[in-house]
Amino acid sequence: MTTTADESKRKARRGFLARSWDFALELWQVLIRPSSVFGLGVLVLAGFAAGVIFWGGFNTALEITNTEKFCTGCHEMKDNVFAELKSTIHFSNRSGVRATCPDCHVPHNWTDKIARKMQASKEVWGKIFGTIDTREKFLDHRLELAAHEWARFKANDSLECRNCHSADSMDITKQSPRASVAHQRFLFTKEKTCIDCHKGIAHQLPDMRGVPGWQ
């Protein structure tokens, strides 16, 4: 009896796969079949209009998700890292120029931005499953979260930092002696990148014990 039941299941599965394949083939034939109702010009115009609408909608959604309002829409960000940012010079300073979340965490170049958005989409799972939905959970994961960002900045040579801070335009005579020496020795020679020395520049540091190169 068990063998007969298993055989029936296999036949049913094969039948479903065969029907699915036939449906896919029929759909493909419909898609590639020349239209007998609409002219070529109408189809080209309709395709162009659909492309414009899609591209416009895509870029609009991209820009909406690339704002500080969107980034701080969940309490995990608003109550933790954004609250910390408010006490730093990147948020309030004498020049009145403020760095927002996307300025530091999303590359400006379009291709790099898309890659970053795809990478950041994994954070949705953290929201759904409540990975850091309390302050205690956030602090427990803080070093791990920070390490991911440090590694990303290290890999792209602190690209987001360099969108605003250019080594070529630095006037080291206006810097403190310690900063001037460090920049000439490490930054100008490309021995190190911004994130090597400026961890915690906009957010509180996690427990740094055991972090390589940190003293």
trRosetta pair geometry for C-beta under 8 A, 3 or more apart (Angstrom, degrees):
i j d omega theta_ij theta_ji phi_ij phi_ji
1 4 5.8 -57 -151 36 31 111
1 5 6.3 30 153 -19 66 107
2 5 5.7 -55 -148 37 31 111
2 6 6.3 31 154 -19 66 106
3 6 5.8 -55 -148 37 30 111
3 7 6.2 32 154 -20 65 107
4 7 5.7 -55 -148 36 30 113
4 8 6.4 33 152 -22 63 104
5 8 5.6 -52 -150 33 32 113
5 9 6.6 33 151 -20 64 103
6 9 5.7 -53 -152 33 34 112
6 10 6.5 33 151 -19 66 104
7 10 5.7 -52 -149 35 33 111
7 11 6.4 33 153 -18 65 105
8 11 5.8 -54 -148 37 31 111
8 12 6.3 32 153 -19 65 107
9 12 5.7 -55 -148 37 31 112
9 13 6.3 32 153 -21 65 106
10 13 5.6 -54 -147 35 31 112
10 14 6.3 30 154 -17 65 105
11 14 5.7 -53 -146 37 31 109
11 15 6.2 34 152 -22 64 106
12 15 5.5 -53 -148 35 31 114
12 16 6.4 33 153 -21 64 103
13 16 5.7 -52 -150 33 32 111
13 17 6.4 30 153 -16 64 106
14 17 5.7 -55 -148 38 33 111
14 18 6.2 34 153 -21 66 107
15 18 5.7 -54 -146 35 30 111
15 19 6.4 29 156 -17 65 106
16 19 5.9 -56 -148 37 30 108
16 20 6.2 31 153 -20 65 107
17 20 5.6 -54 -147 36 31 113
17 21 6.3 31 154 -19 65 106
18 21 5.8 -55 -149 36 30 111
18 22 6.4 31 153 -19 64 106
19 22 5.7 -53 -147 37 32 112
19 23 6.3 34 153 -21 65 105
20 23 5.7 -54 -150 35 31 112
20 24 6.4 32 152 -20 64 105
21 24 5.7 -53 -148 35 32 112
21 25 6.5 32 153 -18 64 105
22 25 5.8 -55 -150 36 31 111
22 26 6.4 32 153 -19 65 106
23 26 5.7 -55 -148 37 31 111
23 27 6.3 32 154 -20 65 106
24 27 5.7 -54 -148 36 30 112
24 28 6.4 32 153 -20 64 106
25 28 5.7 -54 -148 35 31 112
25 29 6.5 34 153 -20 64 104
26 29 5.7 -53 -151 34 32 113
26 30 6.6 34 151 -20 63 103
27 30 5.7 -53 -153 33 34 112
27 31 6.4 31 152 -20 66 107
28 31 5.6 -55 -148 35 33 112
28 32 6.3 11 162 -3 68 110
29 32 6.4 -66 -141 46 27 95
29 33 6.0 42 158 -43 65 107
30 33 5.8 -48 -143 15 27 118
35 38 4.8 -22 140 50 148 82
35 39 8.0 -103 92 -39 120 8
35 43 6.2 168 14 -68 147 135
38 42 4.4 -115 -177 85 105 132
38 43 5.4 123 115 -54 122 89
38 46 7.7 -11 171 -3 156 142
39 42 4.8 98 59 6 78 102
39 43 7.1 -146 97 -4 42 88
40 43 5.8 -58 -150 38 33 110
40 44 6.2 32 154 -19 68 106
41 44 5.8 -55 -146 37 30 109
41 45 6.2 28 157 -17 65 109
42 45 5.8 -57 -145 40 28 110
42 46 6.1 28 156 -19 65 109
43 46 5.7 -53 -143 38 29 111
43 47 6.2 31 156 -19 63 107
44 47 5.8 -56 -148 37 29 111
44 48 6.3 30 153 -20 64 106
45 48 5.7 -53 -147 35 31 112
45 49 6.3 29 155 -17 65 106
46 49 5.8 -54 -146 38 31 110
46 50 6.2 31 154 -19 65 107
47 50 5.7 -54 -145 37 30 111
47 51 6.3 33 154 -22 64 106
48 51 5.7 -55 -150 34 30 113
48 52 6.5 31 153 -19 65 104
49 52 5.7 -52 -149 34 33 111
49 53 6.4 31 154 -17 65 106
50 53 5.8 -54 -148 38 32 111
50 54 6.2 31 154 -18 66 108
51 54 5.7 -55 -144 38 30 110
51 55 6.0 25 159 -17 66 109
52 55 5.9 -57 -142 40 27 107
52 56 6.0 26 158 -18 64 111
53 56 5.9 -57 -144 39 26 110
53 57 6.1 23 158 -16 63 110
54 57 5.9 -60 -147 40 27 108
54 58 6.1 28 156 -22 65 109
55 58 5.7 -53 -144 35 29 113
55 59 6.3 21 160 -12 64 108
56 59 6.2 -60 -146 41 27 104
56 60 6.1 29 155 -21 64 109
57 60 5.6 -54 -144 36 30 113
57 61 6.3 28 158 -16 65 106
58 61 6.0 -58 -152 37 27 108
58 62 6.3 30 150 -23 64 108
59 62 5.2 -49 -144 34 36 117
59 63 6.3 33 157 -17 66 103
60 63 6.0 -57 -150 37 29 106
60 64 6.4 31 152 -21 64 107
61 64 5.6 -53 -146 34 33 113
61 65 6.4 21 159 -9 65 108
62 65 6.2 -65 -151 44 27 102
62 66 6.2 17 152 -16 63 120
62 113 7.5 77 -177 136 121 124
62 114 8.0 -40 -128 -92 132 75
62 117 7.1 -61 -134 -87 89 162
63 66 5.4 -67 -142 43 33 110
63 67 7.2 48 157 -41 62 98
64 67 6.4 -48 -165 5 33 116
64 70 6.1 115 151 -66 65 141
65 70 5.2 -154 -132 150 38 162
65 117 7.1 83 109 -132 134 116
66 70 7.3 31 16 47 16 139
66 102 4.8 77 -175 -114 74 154
66 106 5.9 -141 -137 107 98 170
66 113 7.4 1 -104 -165 139 123
67 70 4.8 96 61 6 83 100
67 71 7.0 -150 97 -6 44 88
67 100 7.5 -43 -165 156 47 148
67 102 6.8 -34 -84 -14 15 134
68 71 5.4 -56 -144 39 36 113
68 72 6.0 11 164 0 71 111
68 100 4.1 -103 -60 -162 118 116
68 101 5.0 136 -112 13 72 100
68 102 7.0 -114 -60 2 63 90
69 72 6.6 -70 -143 49 22 92
69 73 6.7 51 150 -62 59 91
70 73 5.5 -28 -157 -19 34 122
71 77 5.9 -126 153 149 73 160
71 82 7.6 145 116 -76 100 122
71 100 7.8 144 28 161 142 94
71 101 3.9 -137 100 81 170 162
71 102 6.8 -157 -44 -44 137 78
71 105 7.9 121 -127 58 143 137
72 77 5.2 -132 -113 108 52 112
72 78 4.4 94 -173 -85 90 84
72 82 4.7 59 -109 -75 118 164
72 101 7.0 179 -39 -32 88 144
73 77 7.7 36 41 52 46 124
73 78 7.5 -169 37 -44 6 118
74 77 5.6 79 70 16 84 96
74 78 6.8 -172 90 -4 37 98
74 127 6.1 -88 -126 -122 163 122
75 78 5.3 -64 -130 50 39 109
75 79 5.0 18 177 -7 80 118
75 133 7.8 61 76 -153 105 67
76 79 7.1 -52 -122 42 10 94
76 80 6.3 -21 171 10 49 124
76 126 7.9 159 166 127 173 110
76 127 7.0 -135 8 -104 145 81
76 132 5.2 94 -146 98 123 99
76 133 6.2 -69 -78 -105 107 45
76 138 6.7 167 -155 -85 84 121
77 80 6.5 -79 -136 50 20 93
77 81 5.8 -43 -152 47 65 102
77 82 5.5 65 148 -19 77 111
77 101 7.7 25 180 -111 134 149
78 82 5.1 -35 -128 49 35 138
78 83 7.1 66 153 -40 47 89
79 82 7.6 32 -2 51 17 96
79 83 5.8 8 -166 -23 29 131
79 135 7.2 -91 127 -79 120 94
80 83 6.4 164 87 28 2 105
80 84 7.0 -14 154 -9 48 109
80 132 7.7 -32 -24 151 163 123
80 135 7.0 168 -88 -117 100 72
80 138 5.1 -127 -104 -180 150 160
81 84 5.6 -57 -150 37 35 112
81 85 6.4 43 152 -29 67 102
81 203 5.1 -27 -141 -114 87 131
82 85 5.4 -45 -148 26 37 117
82 86 7.1 48 153 -30 61 96
82 101 7.3 -40 -94 -70 97 117
83 86 6.1 -45 -163 16 34 116
84 87 6.4 -63 -168 31 42 105
84 88 7.3 35 144 -23 69 111
84 202 7.5 104 115 143 98 58
84 203 4.8 75 103 -135 139 65
84 204 5.2 -113 -137 -12 143 90
85 88 5.8 -67 -159 29 43 114
85 90 6.5 -69 -162 81 90 111
85 91 5.1 125 145 -60 80 124
85 101 7.9 -96 -61 -77 170 76
85 202 5.3 12 -116 172 84 96
85 203 6.5 -25 -66 -77 74 75
86 91 5.0 -151 -124 151 33 170
86 92 7.4 35 -170 -10 58 110
87 91 7.3 50 21 40 19 138
88 91 5.5 96 64 6 72 98
88 92 8.0 133 82 32 40 71
88 201 7.2 100 -163 148 143 55
88 202 5.1 -171 78 -132 168 54
88 203 7.9 -65 -33 -53 147 34
89 92 7.2 -88 -133 72 34 50
89 93 4.8 60 -168 -82 79 113
90 93 7.6 24 -75 -29 12 121
90 98 6.9 86 154 -156 55 61
90 99 4.3 -46 -174 40 102 116
90 104 7.5 21 -173 -55 150 139
90 201 7.1 85 -35 135 129 92
90 202 4.8 -25 29 -107 150 108
91 98 5.7 28 -152 -143 34 108
91 99 7.5 -74 -71 52 45 73
91 202 7.9 121 -33 -148 91 95
92 98 7.0 3 -72 -98 40 110
93 96 7.1 -121 76 -34 70 23
93 97 7.0 -33 63 52 116 67
93 98 7.6 164 19 -84 93 66
99 103 4.4 -136 -160 87 79 141
99 104 5.6 66 161 -41 125 106
99 164 7.0 -90 -92 -22 112 163
99 202 7.3 -86 84 -105 130 143
100 103 4.9 107 52 -5 65 106
100 104 7.8 -163 89 4 37 87
101 104 6.7 -81 -162 45 29 93
101 105 5.8 -30 169 27 71 122
101 106 7.9 54 125 -4 72 103
102 105 6.3 -83 -121 60 28 81
102 106 4.2 -29 -156 31 78 125
103 106 7.6 9 -30 47 11 82
103 160 6.8 122 146 -174 49 105
103 163 7.0 -151 -169 86 76 137
103 164 7.2 35 176 -35 116 127
104 160 5.1 106 -154 143 35 136
104 161 7.5 39 -132 -72 78 60
104 202 6.5 -54 -122 18 174 164
105 116 7.7 153 147 180 66 134
105 149 7.3 -53 -119 -130 97 118
105 160 6.6 37 -51 -112 16 170
106 113 5.8 47 173 -130 97 84
106 116 5.3 159 -133 111 67 149
106 117 7.5 41 -132 -62 113 77
106 120 8.0 -35 -92 -31 95 150
106 160 7.2 100 57 -104 28 125
107 112 3.5 -47 92 119 153 123
107 113 5.3 -132 76 -67 81 61
107 115 7.9 13 33 57 132 98
107 116 5.7 162 14 -24 92 140
107 156 7.2 -108 -81 177 124 159
107 159 5.5 -3 -111 117 103 134
107 160 6.2 -111 -90 -73 54 84
107 163 7.9 169 -147 -58 54 130
108 112 7.6 27 54 69 38 120
108 113 6.9 -16 -178 -61 8 113
108 160 7.9 135 -20 -115 84 66
108 163 5.3 126 -15 -120 129 135
109 112 4.4 66 72 20 100 110
109 113 6.4 -168 86 -18 45 89
110 113 5.5 -57 -145 33 28 116
110 114 6.5 28 158 -20 64 102
111 114 5.9 -50 -150 31 32 110
111 115 6.6 31 152 -16 63 105
112 115 5.7 -55 -150 38 35 112
112 116 6.2 35 152 -20 67 107
112 156 7.6 98 -149 -137 131 142
112 159 7.1 -106 -180 137 159 161
113 116 5.7 -57 -149 37 30 111
113 117 6.3 33 152 -22 65 105
114 117 5.6 -52 -148 34 32 113
114 118 6.5 33 154 -19 64 103
115 118 5.8 -54 -152 34 31 111
115 119 6.5 31 150 -17 64 107
116 119 5.6 -55 -149 38 33 112
116 120 6.1 30 154 -18 68 109
117 120 5.7 -56 -141 40 30 109
117 121 6.7 49 153 -41 61 93
118 121 5.8 -36 -157 6 33 118
119 122 6.7 -43 175 9 44 109
120 123 5.4 -27 -177 6 65 119
121 124 5.8 -21 -178 -1 57 115
122 125 5.9 -36 -176 19 57 113
122 126 7.6 59 134 -15 68 97
123 126 5.2 -44 -161 29 54 118
123 127 6.7 56 143 -20 72 98
124 127 5.5 -53 -155 35 39 113
124 128 6.3 38 149 -20 70 105
125 128 5.6 -52 -144 36 35 111
125 129 6.0 5 166 5 69 112
125 131 7.8 52 116 -25 73 127
126 129 6.6 -69 -137 52 23 90
126 131 4.0 -65 -150 28 82 131
126 132 6.3 8 172 12 116 94
127 130 7.7 25 -179 -69 26 37
127 131 7.8 -44 -44 22 24 93
127 133 8.0 102 -143 -78 47 97
130 133 4.0 -45 -151 -6 82 134
130 137 7.6 27 153 108 77 177
131 137 6.7 171 145 160 43 128
131 141 6.7 50 152 -52 99 166
132 137 4.8 -171 -129 115 45 104
132 138 4.3 80 -170 -86 107 70
132 141 5.5 -100 -86 46 111 138
132 145 7.7 20 -67 -58 155 144
133 137 6.3 27 41 51 51 147
134 137 4.7 93 55 8 82 101
134 138 6.9 -144 94 -7 43 87
135 138 5.6 -55 -149 35 32 114
135 139 6.4 29 156 -17 66 105
136 139 6.0 -56 -149 36 29 107
136 140 6.4 32 151 -21 63 107
137 140 5.5 -54 -149 34 33 115
137 141 6.4 11 159 -2 67 110
138 141 6.2 -72 -149 48 28 96
138 142 6.3 57 149 -66 65 89
139 142 5.2 -18 -146 -22 35 123
139 206 7.8 150 -159 -124 62 91
141 144 5.1 -63 -167 48 68 115
141 145 5.5 68 136 -26 91 106
142 145 5.9 -59 -145 39 28 109
142 146 6.1 25 160 -16 66 110
142 206 4.0 163 116 -94 109 116
142 207 8.0 102 80 10 118 72
143 146 5.8 -56 -143 41 29 110
143 147 6.1 34 156 -26 64 108
143 206 3.9 -160 -73 119 71 158
143 207 6.3 -49 -65 53 125 75
143 211 7.7 -141 -152 -71 111 111
144 147 5.7 -53 -146 32 27 113
144 148 6.9 32 154 -22 60 100
145 148 5.9 -51 -158 27 32 112
145 149 7.0 22 150 -9 63 105
146 149 5.9 -61 -155 40 37 107
146 150 6.1 37 151 -21 71 107
146 199 7.5 74 176 -161 120 110
146 203 7.8 -153 -103 92 108 129
146 205 7.5 85 -138 -145 165 55
146 206 5.4 -155 12 -3 145 119
147 150 5.6 -51 -142 38 32 113
147 151 6.2 34 158 -20 65 106
147 211 7.9 -151 -94 -119 100 105
148 151 6.0 -58 -151 36 26 110
148 152 6.5 26 152 -19 63 107
149 152 5.5 -53 -146 36 34 112
149 153 6.3 32 156 -16 67 105
150 153 5.9 -56 -147 39 30 108
150 154 6.1 32 153 -22 65 109
150 195 5.6 163 -143 164 69 130
150 199 6.3 3 -102 -105 119 112
151 154 5.5 -53 -145 36 30 115
151 155 6.2 31 155 -22 64 107
152 155 5.8 -55 -147 34 29 111
152 156 6.5 0 163 5 65 109
153 156 6.5 -71 -142 50 27 90
153 158 5.0 32 -179 -96 96 62
153 159 7.6 -147 -138 21 60 68
153 160 7.2 -74 -112 33 93 102
153 161 7.2 61 -153 -14 116 112
153 193 7.2 -176 144 116 86 127
153 194 7.1 -87 169 74 122 95
153 195 3.8 110 114 -47 133 153
154 157 7.9 24 -178 -75 27 30
154 158 7.7 21 -83 -50 30 74
154 193 6.3 153 -127 55 53 133
154 195 5.7 -105 -63 72 69 132
154 196 7.3 90 -105 -63 96 80
156 159 4.1 -51 139 -13 116 116
156 160 7.8 61 97 -12 131 76
157 162 7.2 7 119 -16 90 142
157 193 5.0 -150 -151 -115 55 140
158 161 4.1 -21 164 32 106 124
158 162 5.9 111 108 -24 84 95
158 193 4.5 173 -8 162 111 110
158 194 3.6 130 -155 34 168 108
158 195 5.1 -178 -87 -18 106 91
159 162 5.8 -65 -150 40 30 109
159 163 7.0 47 150 -38 63 92
160 163 5.6 -32 -159 4 39 118
161 164 7.0 -83 -178 47 38 86
161 165 5.4 -35 161 43 80 117
161 194 4.1 -101 97 60 169 169
161 195 7.2 -162 -24 -49 142 78
161 198 7.5 116 -115 69 146 146
162 165 6.1 -77 -107 70 36 71
162 166 6.4 74 -162 -93 74 56
162 167 7.8 -33 -123 -12 100 85
162 194 7.3 -160 -49 -21 79 135
165 170 7.7 36 -176 -74 83 102
165 194 7.0 106 80 -100 137 141
166 169 4.3 56 80 21 112 102
166 170 7.0 -154 95 -33 58 77
167 170 5.6 -34 -152 -2 38 120
167 183 7.3 176 -132 -174 94 107
167 187 5.6 -170 -110 146 125 112
167 188 6.0 166 -178 -92 129 65
170 175 7.5 6 178 -37 106 131
170 183 6.5 -127 143 169 162 153
171 174 4.7 42 104 13 107 111
171 175 7.5 164 98 -21 59 87
172 175 5.1 -49 -153 24 52 120
172 179 7.8 -162 -145 112 81 85
172 180 4.3 107 179 -132 102 92
172 183 6.0 -157 -107 75 116 133
172 184 6.5 51 -128 -52 164 102
173 180 7.6 67 -80 -111 24 136
175 179 4.2 -113 171 91 119 117
175 180 4.5 154 84 -62 113 82
175 183 7.0 39 91 8 174 138
176 179 4.6 85 55 12 84 103
176 180 6.7 -151 87 -10 39 89
177 180 5.6 -56 -143 36 29 114
177 181 6.3 26 161 -17 65 107
178 181 6.1 -57 -150 36 26 107
178 182 6.3 23 155 -17 63 111
179 182 5.7 -59 -145 39 31 111
179 183 6.1 28 160 -18 67 109
180 183 6.1 -59 -147 37 25 107
180 184 6.4 19 159 -13 62 110
181 184 6.0 -62 -148 40 28 107
181 185 6.0 16 160 -13 66 116
182 185 6.0 -64 -141 42 25 104
182 186 5.8 -23 178 22 66 115
182 187 7.3 58 130 -9 71 101
182 197 6.6 120 170 -135 136 167
183 186 7.0 -73 -123 54 18 79
183 187 4.5 -31 -152 33 63 127
183 188 6.3 70 149 -23 71 95
184 187 7.5 -2 -39 50 13 85
184 188 5.3 -13 -138 21 40 133
184 189 7.8 55 157 -21 45 95
185 188 7.7 74 17 41 13 95
185 189 6.6 -36 170 9 30 127
185 191 7.3 -44 142 36 65 137
186 189 6.5 -75 -140 47 13 100
186 191 4.9 -94 -141 68 61 105
186 192 4.0 -8 177 31 114 112
186 196 7.3 -126 165 82 138 138
186 197 7.1 112 94 -34 154 134
187 190 7.5 24 178 -74 30 35
187 192 6.6 -52 -73 74 52 83
187 193 7.7 85 -119 -126 73 28
187 194 7.4 48 -113 -75 113 61
190 193 7.8 14 -153 -73 61 73
192 196 4.1 -97 -171 51 114 157
192 197 6.6 78 135 -25 142 101
193 196 5.7 115 58 -11 58 103
194 197 7.1 -91 -172 47 36 85
194 198 5.3 -32 167 29 79 128
195 198 6.1 -81 -115 60 30 84
195 199 6.3 62 -175 -69 70 73
196 199 8.0 -52 168 -29 10 95
196 213 7.2 -59 -160 140 88 150
198 201 4.4 9 171 -51 97 128
199 205 6.4 73 133 -106 100 109
199 214 7.6 -48 48 -100 150 118
200 203 6.4 -102 -135 77 49 58
200 204 6.6 1 -141 -167 98 20
200 205 3.9 -34 -87 -59 131 96
205 208 5.8 -13 159 -49 126 112
208 211 4.7 -63 -166 18 73 129
208 214 4.6 -111 169 141 120 151
211 214 4.1 28 86 15 106 135
